[in-house]
Amino acid sequence: MYDVIISGAGPAGSKCAEVLAKSGYKVALIEKNCKWRKPCGGAVSSRVLKYYPQLRKLNLLPITGISMYSGDFCQLKYSWEGIREPSFTVDRLEFDTILRNIAVDAGAKLFDNSYSFDFIYKQNRKIGVKVKAINGTKDFLGKIIIIADGMSSKLAFKSGMREKWKIDEIGLCKCAILEGTNLLDKTSISLFFQKYKGYGWIFPLDDKRFNIGCGTWLEANRNYNINQLYNNFKNNPYLQRFFPKQEFKEIWMGSYPLPALGVKEKSLFKDNIMMIGDAAGFVSPISGEGIHASIVSGSIAGETAVKALETDDISDQTLKKYKAHPNIKKIRRNFKMTASMVDFLYDADGKNLSNMFSLAETDNKIREMVINMFLFSQPPTKEFLLRLKSMR
């Protein structure tokens, strides 16, 4: 019998497990495959260092700048060197392993090659999780169950907390880690917004390796083939200036869906269950960045579970404090606001985005606002949006 069962050992699940294990609780951390690399750009905000100060001791590539391009290649460059801590880029296989190991070192028990597929019931109450492992099916019993196993989670759907994702509620992305000679600025990441609802990216990982990928958003998923878009993006003449030799070793490639409309507010808690990370929609509706928000959700769900166990009260009355936490409310609010702006930004083949970048190049206050919107999901002011509309 475990105090808490956590299904999914990505950033959200690992942080949640660490918080609980440090408080002395018995935690089962269930992961389908620890050797799986989540398809992801791998850009990590410096805000994550608040939750993982251990990362400062690692040899991670520091990122202090960003270049963003609209669909017609209007560029906005920004550097935060000397203003705030550097962000960094990671290989998700290595990064997730580090976070998982921190949870295990704190006392969580990891079960690898284990797939959560259903709940265990007693008198119509969920009291555990059924898991498929290498040597057969296992039952895990626990007081609290945390769903942290991403968009494809069987438990999320079977919990009754949310329905399956619809094609126009998500993003579809494809990316690869390539190795070879390049002219990329190793201190900066690049985002390339398209004329359709979607964007591409190039993130350096070290002197020769980089992550390159692209994706479609919402209804654009129905109108474009992600494999074709990826090939077109990788071979775009504008991008070829970064790659003089055009000879690369492919380290890895993958495709993936991600939530595109922000947090599923009615799917955060129910009975003795909480949902965190991608499974609950903790992904920015504009940039697709979800690592920081997922870690925040895992940390706060862990703190909520600790309080519930301390008081021996795992009812909705206690678990609702997870949803009501100021940091969760802030993420929900910001994501909701930025989700409402997606149509506006891509309107008229991305002309609004081009106008936004043009204004930002001539006004430092606006530049800061635009950067905060894309990097930190902070919505711009109404006055700024009215000014953009007047330029159409």
N, C-alpha and C positions, 0 to 999 in steps of 0.2 A: 504494500500500500504506500503510495507516494502522496506527499502533500500537494504537489503540483505536477501535472503532465504537460509538457510543451511539445507540440508537434511542429517541427521545423527548426533547424539550427542555423538559419541565416543570421544577419545582423540583429533583427528584431528578437528572434527566439533566443539567441545567445546572450544578449544583454538582459533579457527577462530572467533567464536561468541564472546568470551571475548575481543579479540583485537578490534573488530568492535564496540561492545557496549561501551567499555571504551572511544572510540573516539566520542561517542554521536550518533551513528547511530541506526536506528530502525532495529532490527534483529529478524527474526523468526527462531527458532531452532527446527526442526521437528525430532522427534524420534519415531520409531516404538514401542519400549517397554523399558522403563527405568528400568524395573525389570529383564530384560534379562541379563544373564552373558555371555559375549563373551568367548567361549572356547579358552583358551590361557594359556601359562605357567605362565605368570605374573611376569617375571623378568624385572625390570625397571632400566635403566642406570642412573647413577648419573648425566649425562648430562641433564636429564629432570628437575633437580632442578634449572637450569638457567631460565626455562620457568615457573616453579611453585615453587618459594621459600617457599610458604606456606606449602609445604610437609615436610619441616624440623621440623615443630612444631608437626607433627603427630607421633604416636607411631608405626612406620613402622620397620619391621625387617631388620637391616643393614646387607648387604652382602659385604664381603671383600675378597672373594676367589672363585675360580672355579676349578673343576676337570673335565678334558675332557678325554674320552676314545675312542680309535679307535675300529674298528670291532673285533680285536683280543685282546682287553682290554689293549693295551699299554696306559699308563696313563701319562697325563701331568697336574701337579698341579701348581697353581699360586695364590699368595696372593698380594693384593694391599693395605693392611692395612698400614696406615701411609704414603702412596705414593699419593693416590688420594682419593677423597670423597667416602664413601661407596655407593654402589648401594642398591637396596632393592627389596623385593618380595611383591606382592600384590594379594589380591583376586580382580579380575577384576570387580565384581559387586560393591564392595566398592570403588575401585579406580575410576571407570568411574563416579560414583555418585558424588564423591568429585569434579572432574574436571567440571562436568556438573553444579554443584551448584555454582562454582566460576563464570562460564559464566552467570548464572542467576543473581547472586549478582551484576555482572557488568552492568546488564540491559537488557540482552537478554531475549526474551520471549519464554519459552519452551512449546512445544505442544507434550505431551506424547500420546501414543497409536494412533499414526498418521503415516500413511504409504504413502510415495511419490511414485506414480505409473506412472505419465505422466506429460508432459509439457502443459502449456496454450500458445496458439499462437495468435499473431495478426500481420497480413500482413507478414506471414512466419517468424516472429521473436518470440523467446521464451520470454514471458513476465511474466511467473509464473509457479507454480507447482500445479497439482491436487493431492489431499491427501485424502486417505480413513481414516476416524476417526470412533469412536464408534457410533456417532449419524449421520453418513452419509458422503457424499463426500463434501470436502471443496476446494475452490480455494484460493491460496495464490499468490498475485501479488508482484513482486519485480524487482528492477533494475538489480541486480546481483544475480546469482544463484550459490551456491557452492554445489557440489556433494561430500558427505562425508559418504555415507551409505554403504560402504564396497563392497566386491566382488559381492554380489548378487544384487547390485543396478539396479533397473529398469531404472532409469534416465541415468545412464552411457551408457547403450546400446542405449536408445532412443535418446540420445543427438547426436549420430553419431560420438562421439569422440573415441570410441573403440568398437571392436566386443566382443562377449561373450567369456569368457575364455575357452580355450581348455584343455583337461584333462592332456596333457603333458606340460602345462605352469604353473601348480599350485602344491602345496603341499596338502596332505590330512592328517589330524591329529586327534587324539583322546586323551582326557586327563580327569583326575578326581581330585577332592580334597578329600583326605582321612584323617581320624583322628585316631590316635592310637599311642602306644608306638613305638619309633624308635630310631635308633642310628645315625641319620643324623647329620652332622656338621651344626649347625644352622647358621653359618656365611658364608656358601659356597653353591654354586649351582653345579649341576653335569649334564654334557652332555655325552650321550653315542651314538657315531656315529656307524652306522651299516655297514655290508659288502655290503648290497644293498644301493641304494640311499635313505637315511633316517637316522633319529636319534631319540633318546629318551632322556628324562630328568627327574630329580627329583629336585624340588625346595622347600625348607622348607618355611612355612608361619608363623609358631610360634612353640612353644615347641612340639606340638602334630600333628598339621596339616601340610600337604605337598601337592604339586601339582605334579602329575606323569602323563606322557604321552609319545606318540611317533608319528611319522609320516613318510610318504613316500614322495618322491620328483620326479617330472617330469615323465619320462616314467615308473618309478617304480610303479606309481599309477595303471598301467594296470596289473601289475604282482603279486600284493600282496593284501590281504584282511586286511584292517586296524583294524577291530575288532579282528581278529586272532593275528595280530602282537601286538596289545595292550595287550592281555592276555598273550602272550608269553613273552613280555617284563616285565610285572608286576611280572611274576612268574619265571623270570630268576634266576637260582641258584646264580649267582654272586651278584645279587641285594638283595637276601634274607638275606645276612649278616647284612643289615641295619635294618631288621625287625625281631627281635627275636621271637616275639609272633605271628606275622602274623594274628592279629585280628584287623580289621579296620572298622570304621564307614564311609560309603560313604556319604559325604556331597553333592556332585554334580558330574555329569558326562556329557560330551558333545563332539561332533565331529564337525570339521570345515575344510573348504578349506582356503588356503591363497596363495597370489601371490608368484611365485618362481623364476621369472626371472628379478626382479628389476622393476624400474619405467617405465611405459608406456609413453615414452617421447612425443609421438604425441597426448596424451590424457590429457594434463594438462590444456589447455585453448582453448576456441573457442567462438567467438561472446561475449556474456555477461556471460559466464560460466567458472568456474574453477573446477578442480577435485583434491581432496586431499586424504591422508590416503590410506587405503587398496584399495579403489576403483581405485586409480591411480598406485598401485604397490609399495607403500613405505614400503617394507618389505625386510630385508636382505636375499639375495639368499643363504647364507650359514647357518646362525643361525636361520632364521625365525623371528628374533626380529624386531618389527615394531613400537613399542610405541613411541620411541624417534623420528624416522624419520617422523612418522605421525604428531606428535605435531609440528615439524619444518615446515612441509608442511602447516599445518593449520595456524600457526603464520604468515608465509610469505604471504600466500594467503590473510589473513586478512589485513596485511599491504598494499598489492597491491590494495585490494578493497577500503581501506581508501583513498589512493591517487587517485584512479579512481573517487570516489565520490566527493572528494575535488575539482577536476578539471572538474567535470561533463563530463568525457570522459571515457566511459566503452568499448571502442573499443579494438580490438586485439592489437593495438599499445601500449595501456596502460597495458592490462592484461598480455602481454608477459613478462613483468618484473618479474612476478612470476616465470616462467620457467628459466629466465636468472639470477635470484638472485644467488650470489656466494654460499650460503649454499645449495640451491637446485641443482646447478650444481655439487657441491662436492658429494652430496648423489647419484645423477645420475651416476657420473663417478665411484665412489667407488663400487656401486652396479653392474654396468656393468662389472667391472674388476673381482669382486668376483663371478659373475654368470659364467664367462668364466672359472673359476677354478673348478667348481663343478665336471665335468667329470674327471678331473685330480685327485682330492682328493679321489674319489670313485673307481678309476681304480684299477684293480687287487685285488678285494675284500677289498679295503681300505688300501692296502699296502703303498701307498704314504702318507696317513695320519699317519700311524704308523711310517714311516721314519721321517716325520715332527716332530712328538712328541719326537722321540728319539733324534733328533738333538737339539731340544729345551731344553731337560733335561740337555744337556752338554754345552750349549752356551747361556749366558744370553741375548745377543743381538738378537739371533734368537727367544728365548722364548718371548721377548717383541714383536717381529714382529708377531709371531703366535697369541699371545693373542690379539693384536690390530686388527688382521684380523677377528677373531671370535667375539670379543666383540664390535668392532667399525667399522667393514667393511672396514678396511684400507688394500689395496692390498699389498702383499709382493714384494720385489725387484726381478728383473729378475735374478740377480745373485743367489739369494736364490732358485728360482725355477729350475735353471739349476743345482744347486748342488743336489737338490732332484731327478731330472731326472737321474743324474749320479749314483744314488744309486740303481736304478731298475735293 
